[in-house]
Amino acid sequence: MMLSILFLILQILEIAAFVIILKKIKPAKAPKVLAIFAFAAVFLFTVKLTFTPPATQLKTTGRFAVESLEYWVTENGRDPFAQNESLREVQVQAWFPKTEKSEKPEAVLPVVIFSHGSFGTIDNNLSLYKELASNGYVVLALAHPYHAATAKLSSGKTVSVSPQFIKEGTALSPAENPDAAFETYASWMNIRMGDMNCVMDDFVKKAESGDFEFCKYGDKNRFVVAGHSLGGAAAYGIARTRSDVAACIALESPFLYDIKGVKNQTFIFDDSPYQCPLLNIYTDSTYSHLTERKEYQNNVKFLNCENCTNIYYHGAGHLTICDLGLYSPLLARLLGGKSKGSAKKYLEQLNKDCLNFLQNL
């Protein structure tokens, strides 16, 4: 989405420059200038298609058509990234089955809360949201302000990634400076888990008050927390701390909330069993490096546990298991590791695995 906007701006600027220059040049030079701008237009269009080719939409497998609704949830505390004293608010996109208003759901299923990764977007795994909603689930996708590439506030203003968040991420060095990394991880978990807790508590209130019709499809007493990368790390934290979590799905995520301190330059983990089932999905970007990275110590431990399902997608990259792989395969490979197969193939498998996991709870 951001790339499409960028290319559109460049094209508008190109047209504006062309009009201005054409008015000032001599008529004899007009064909040459026209040829230069035509070449530039073709070049921009080619680059756009290279980085953001027309996306292949995945077909849903459920019997329901899908609807969505956007809303915002306001937290009690001040937003730590905002320039003013405004309260933090979270953009939420709800995806749910489309039925007649008088129709009652056959079964009230757990509500899925999804948190995107660092620099992700609210539609990070849109194909998964639609697939689950077509099978009767309510999915609430969050945009974490200032952790997301873009997030929209209720005022209509769009905010992007905070320079502070970028600085924190680039300064991370768990091997050389685990104390600083621990502090950063704790800060990130506090922000993200605060967002998720607020959205979950708000859903309970909406379900009890009957404010939103779609709430009838979700069980306000059972949630499935899910996320990609840093979002999955926050989902683990929610699963560790709330009793109303029925399951957790983490797409290539470290157990950052479980890091409770540092001793002798080594992270101290809470490695006690989780009280709900976990689905952990990995790609080539992480799976073969789990034992090398200090923050993944619990991931190694939970490769063998009674209520953990671990799936490894051979040949996939970190960003090919989110929808960026559909909208821009080249960028997904450049930023998230090489992929030996199409994103469509991996995402279809991801949707199938997640749905199967939920249906067997």
C-alpha positions as CSV (number, residue, x, y, z in Angstrom):
1,M,0.0,0.0,0.0
2,M,2.7,2.5,1.0
3,L,4.7,1.6,-2.2
4,S,1.7,2.2,-4.4
5,I,1.2,5.6,-2.8
6,L,4.9,6.5,-3.2
7,F,4.7,5.5,-6.9
8,L,1.5,7.5,-7.4
9,I,3.2,10.6,-5.8
10,L,6.2,10.2,-8.1
11,Q,3.9,9.9,-11.2
12,I,2.0,13.1,-10.2
13,L,5.3,15.0,-9.7
14,E,6.5,13.8,-13.0
15,I,3.3,15.0,-14.8
16,A,3.5,18.4,-12.9
17,A,7.2,18.8,-13.9
18,F,6.4,17.9,-17.5
19,V,3.6,20.5,-17.7
20,I,5.8,23.2,-16.3
21,I,8.8,22.4,-18.5
22,L,6.7,22.1,-21.6
23,K,5.4,25.6,-21.1
24,K,8.9,27.1,-21.0
25,I,10.8,25.2,-23.7
26,K,10.9,26.1,-27.4
27,P,8.5,24.2,-29.7
28,A,11.4,22.6,-31.5
29,K,12.5,20.8,-28.4
30,A,9.1,19.6,-27.3
31,P,9.4,16.1,-29.0
32,K,12.7,15.4,-27.3
33,V,11.3,16.4,-23.9
34,L,8.2,14.3,-24.5
35,A,10.3,11.3,-25.3
36,I,12.3,11.7,-22.1
37,F,9.2,12.0,-19.9
38,A,7.6,9.0,-21.7
39,F,10.7,6.9,-20.9
40,A,10.5,8.1,-17.3
41,A,6.8,7.1,-17.1
42,V,7.5,3.6,-18.6
43,F,10.5,3.2,-16.2
44,L,8.3,4.1,-13.1
45,F,5.6,1.8,-14.2
46,T,8.0,-1.1,-14.7
47,V,9.6,-0.6,-11.3
48,K,6.1,-0.5,-9.7
49,L,5.1,-3.8,-11.4
50,T,8.4,-5.3,-10.2
51,F,8.0,-4.3,-6.6
52,T,4.2,-4.4,-6.4
53,P,2.7,-6.7,-9.1
54,P,-1.1,-7.2,-9.1
55,A,-1.8,-9.3,-6.0
56,T,-3.2,-12.8,-6.3
57,Q,-6.1,-13.0,-3.9
58,L,-6.5,-16.3,-2.0
59,K,-9.9,-18.0,-2.2
60,T,-11.6,-18.6,1.2
61,T,-12.7,-22.1,2.0
62,G,-15.5,-21.5,4.5
63,R,-19.2,-21.3,3.7
64,F,-19.7,-17.7,4.8
65,A,-19.1,-14.5,2.8
66,V,-17.0,-12.1,4.8
67,E,-17.6,-8.6,6.1
68,S,-15.4,-6.1,7.9
69,L,-15.7,-3.1,10.2
70,E,-13.2,-0.5,11.3
71,Y,-13.3,1.1,14.8
72,W,-11.0,2.5,17.5
73,V,-10.3,1.6,21.1
74,T,-9.0,4.3,23.5
75,E,-6.7,3.3,26.3
76,N,-6.5,4.9,29.7
77,G,-2.8,5.8,29.5
78,R,-0.9,8.4,27.4
79,D,0.6,7.3,24.2
80,P,4.4,7.2,24.8
81,F,5.2,8.0,21.2
82,A,2.8,10.9,20.7
83,Q,4.1,14.4,20.6
84,N,1.2,15.6,22.8
85,E,-0.5,14.3,25.9
86,S,-3.2,12.4,24.0
87,L,-4.4,9.0,25.1
88,R,-3.2,6.1,23.2
89,E,-5.8,4.7,20.7
90,V,-5.7,1.5,18.7
91,Q,-7.1,1.0,15.2
92,V,-9.0,-2.2,14.9
93,Q,-10.3,-4.0,11.8
94,A,-12.9,-6.6,12.6
95,W,-13.5,-9.5,10.1
96,F,-16.5,-11.7,10.6
97,P,-19.1,-13.9,8.8
98,K,-21.8,-12.2,6.7
99,T,-25.3,-13.4,7.5
100,E,-28.8,-12.2,7.8
101,K,-29.3,-10.1,10.9
102,S,-31.9,-12.5,12.2
103,E,-29.7,-15.5,11.6
104,K,-28.0,-16.9,14.7
105,P,-24.5,-18.5,14.5
106,E,-24.4,-22.3,14.6
107,A,-21.6,-22.1,17.1
108,V,-20.0,-19.3,19.0
109,L,-16.3,-19.6,18.4
110,P,-13.2,-18.0,20.1
111,V,-12.3,-14.5,19.0
112,V,-9.0,-14.2,17.2
113,I,-6.8,-11.2,18.1
114,F,-4.0,-10.6,15.6
115,S,-0.9,-8.4,16.2
116,H,1.3,-7.5,13.2
117,G,5.1,-7.6,13.2
118,S,7.5,-4.6,13.4
119,F,6.8,-2.1,10.7
120,G,3.8,-4.2,9.7
121,T,0.2,-3.1,8.9
122,I,-3.3,-3.8,10.0
123,D,-3.7,-6.1,7.0
124,N,-0.5,-7.9,7.7
125,N,-2.2,-11.3,7.2
126,L,-5.4,-10.3,5.5
127,S,-5.8,-13.6,3.7
128,L,-5.7,-15.4,7.0
129,Y,-8.3,-13.1,8.6
130,K,-10.7,-13.6,5.6
131,E,-10.1,-17.4,5.7
132,L,-11.0,-17.6,9.4
133,A,-14.0,-15.3,9.1
134,S,-15.3,-17.4,6.2
135,N,-15.3,-20.3,8.6
136,G,-17.3,-18.5,11.3
137,Y,-14.6,-16.8,13.4
138,V,-14.4,-13.1,14.4
139,V,-10.9,-11.7,13.8
140,L,-9.8,-8.5,15.3
141,A,-6.7,-7.2,13.6
142,L,-4.8,-4.4,15.4
143,A,-2.6,-1.6,14.1
144,H,-0.1,-0.7,16.8
145,P,0.5,3.1,16.5
146,Y,4.1,4.0,15.9
147,H,5.1,0.3,15.6
148,A,3.2,0.0,12.3
149,A,4.3,1.2,8.9
150,T,1.0,3.2,9.0
151,A,-1.8,3.4,11.4
152,K,-4.9,5.5,11.2
153,L,-6.2,7.4,14.2
154,S,-9.9,8.1,14.8
155,S,-9.4,11.7,13.7
156,G,-8.4,10.4,10.2
157,K,-4.8,11.3,10.7
158,T,-2.3,8.7,9.6
159,V,0.8,8.1,11.7
160,S,3.9,6.1,10.7
161,V,6.7,4.3,12.5
162,S,8.3,6.3,15.4
163,P,12.0,7.2,15.0
164,Q,12.3,6.1,18.6
165,F,11.1,2.6,17.7
166,I,13.5,2.4,14.8
167,K,16.4,3.6,17.0
168,E,15.5,1.0,19.6
169,G,15.4,-1.8,17.0
170,T,18.7,-0.9,15.3
171,A,20.5,-0.6,18.6
172,L,19.5,-4.1,19.8
173,S,22.4,-6.5,20.5
174,P,21.2,-9.4,22.6
175,A,24.5,-11.1,22.5
176,E,26.8,-8.2,23.4
177,N,24.4,-6.2,25.6
178,P,21.6,-8.4,26.9
179,D,20.7,-6.0,29.7
180,A,19.8,-3.2,27.3
181,A,18.0,-5.7,25.1
182,F,16.0,-7.0,28.0
183,E,14.8,-3.4,28.8
184,T,13.8,-2.8,25.2
185,Y,12.0,-6.1,24.9
186,A,10.1,-5.4,28.2
187,S,9.1,-1.9,26.9
188,W,7.8,-3.4,23.6
189,M,5.9,-6.1,25.3
190,N,4.3,-3.6,27.7
191,I,3.1,-1.4,24.8
192,R,1.9,-4.2,22.6
193,M,0.3,-6.3,25.3
194,G,-1.4,-3.2,26.6
195,D,-3.0,-2.6,23.1
196,M,-4.1,-6.2,22.9
197,N,-5.5,-6.3,26.4
198,C,-7.4,-3.1,25.8
199,V,-9.0,-4.5,22.6
200,M,-9.9,-7.8,24.2
201,D,-11.5,-6.1,27.2
202,D,-13.4,-3.7,24.9
203,F,-14.8,-6.7,22.9
204,V,-16.2,-8.2,26.2
205,K,-17.9,-4.9,26.9
206,K,-19.3,-4.6,23.3
207,A,-20.5,-8.2,23.5
208,E,-22.3,-7.6,26.8
209,S,-23.9,-4.3,25.6
210,G,-24.8,-5.5,22.2
211,D,-23.3,-2.4,20.6
212,F,-21.9,-4.3,17.5
213,E,-23.9,-7.0,15.7
214,F,-20.8,-8.9,14.8
215,C,-20.0,-9.7,18.4
216,K,-22.7,-12.4,18.4
217,Y,-20.3,-14.6,16.5
218,G,-17.5,-14.4,19.1
219,D,-17.2,-16.0,22.5
220,K,-16.4,-13.2,24.9
221,N,-14.9,-15.7,27.3
222,R,-12.5,-17.3,24.9
223,F,-9.8,-15.6,22.8
224,V,-7.1,-16.9,20.5
225,V,-4.1,-14.5,20.4
226,A,-2.0,-14.5,17.3
227,G,0.7,-12.5,15.6
228,H,3.6,-12.4,13.3
229,S,7.2,-11.8,14.5
230,L,7.1,-9.2,17.3
231,G,3.3,-9.5,17.2
232,G,3.5,-13.2,18.0
233,A,5.9,-12.4,20.9
234,A,3.2,-10.2,22.4
235,A,0.6,-13.0,21.8
236,Y,2.8,-15.4,23.8
237,G,2.8,-12.8,26.6
238,I,-1.0,-12.5,26.6
239,A,-1.3,-16.3,26.6
240,R,0.9,-16.3,29.6
241,T,-1.0,-13.7,31.6
242,R,-4.7,-14.1,30.8
243,S,-7.0,-17.0,31.8
244,D,-9.5,-16.4,29.0
245,V,-7.0,-17.3,26.2
246,A,-8.0,-20.6,24.6
247,A,-4.9,-20.8,22.3
248,C,-2.0,-18.9,20.8
249,I,-0.7,-18.8,17.2
250,A,2.8,-17.3,16.7
251,L,4.3,-16.9,13.2
252,E,8.1,-17.0,13.7
253,S,8.2,-15.3,17.1
254,P,10.5,-15.3,20.1
255,F,9.2,-15.7,23.6
256,L,10.2,-12.2,24.7
257,Y,7.7,-11.8,27.5
258,D,9.2,-14.9,29.1
259,I,12.6,-13.2,29.5
260,K,12.5,-12.2,33.2
261,G,16.1,-10.8,33.6
262,V,19.7,-11.2,32.9
263,K,22.4,-13.1,34.9
264,N,26.0,-13.5,33.8
265,Q,25.2,-12.0,30.4
266,T,22.5,-14.6,29.8
267,F,18.8,-14.2,29.7
268,I,16.7,-15.8,32.5
269,F,13.5,-17.3,31.1
270,D,10.2,-18.4,32.6
271,D,10.2,-21.8,31.0
272,S,7.2,-23.2,32.9
273,P,4.5,-24.9,30.7
274,Y,1.8,-22.8,29.0
275,Q,-1.8,-23.4,30.1
276,C,-3.2,-23.2,26.6
277,P,-2.1,-24.9,23.3
278,L,0.5,-23.1,21.2
279,L,1.0,-23.2,17.4
280,N,4.5,-22.1,16.5
281,I,5.3,-21.7,12.8
282,Y,8.8,-21.2,11.5
283,T,10.6,-20.5,8.2
284,D,14.2,-20.8,7.0
285,S,14.8,-17.3,8.3
286,T,14.7,-18.5,11.9
287,Y,14.3,-22.3,12.4
288,S,17.9,-23.3,11.8
289,H,19.2,-20.4,13.9
290,L,17.1,-21.0,17.1
291,T,20.1,-22.3,19.1
292,E,22.3,-19.5,18.0
293,R,20.2,-16.6,19.2
294,K,19.9,-15.9,22.9
295,E,16.3,-14.6,22.7
296,Y,15.1,-17.9,21.2
297,Q,16.1,-20.1,24.2
298,N,12.4,-20.9,25.1
299,N,11.6,-21.6,21.4
300,V,14.2,-24.4,21.5
301,K,12.7,-25.7,24.8
302,F,9.2,-25.6,23.4
303,L,10.0,-27.6,20.3
304,N,9.2,-30.6,22.5
305,C,6.3,-30.0,24.8
306,E,2.9,-31.6,25.3
307,N,0.7,-28.8,24.2
308,C,2.9,-27.2,21.5
309,T,2.5,-27.7,17.8
310,N,5.6,-26.7,15.8
311,I,5.6,-26.4,12.0
312,Y,8.5,-25.6,9.8
313,Y,8.0,-24.3,6.2
314,H,11.0,-25.4,4.3
315,G,12.1,-22.8,1.7
316,A,9.9,-20.0,3.1
317,G,11.2,-16.6,4.3
318,H,10.2,-14.5,7.2
319,L,7.9,-12.2,5.2
320,T,6.5,-14.8,2.8
321,I,4.2,-15.9,5.6
322,C,2.5,-12.5,5.7
323,D,0.6,-10.9,2.8
324,L,3.5,-8.8,1.7
325,G,4.6,-11.9,-0.1
326,L,1.5,-11.6,-2.2
327,Y,1.6,-7.9,-2.9
328,S,5.3,-7.6,-3.4
329,P,7.2,-10.9,-3.7
330,L,10.5,-9.1,-4.5
331,L,10.3,-6.9,-1.4
332,A,9.4,-9.9,0.8
333,R,12.5,-11.7,-0.4
334,L,14.8,-8.7,-0.1
335,L,13.6,-7.8,3.4
336,G,12.6,-11.2,4.8
337,G,14.9,-13.8,3.4
338,K,14.9,-15.8,0.2
339,S,11.9,-18.0,-0.6
340,K,12.1,-21.1,-2.7
341,G,8.4,-21.1,-3.5
342,S,5.5,-18.7,-4.2
343,A,4.0,-16.8,-1.3
344,K,0.6,-18.0,-2.4
345,K,1.7,-21.6,-1.7
346,Y,3.0,-20.9,1.7
347,L,0.0,-18.7,2.7
348,E,-2.5,-21.3,1.6
349,Q,-0.6,-23.8,3.8
350,L,-0.5,-21.3,6.6
351,N,-4.3,-20.7,6.4
352,K,-4.9,-24.4,6.4
353,D,-2.7,-25.1,9.3
354,C,-4.1,-22.3,11.5
355,L,-7.7,-23.3,10.7
356,N,-7.0,-26.9,11.4
357,F,-5.3,-26.0,14.7
358,L,-8.3,-23.9,15.8
359,Q,-10.9,-26.5,14.8
360,N,-9.2,-29.1,16.9
361,L,-9.2,-27.0,20.1
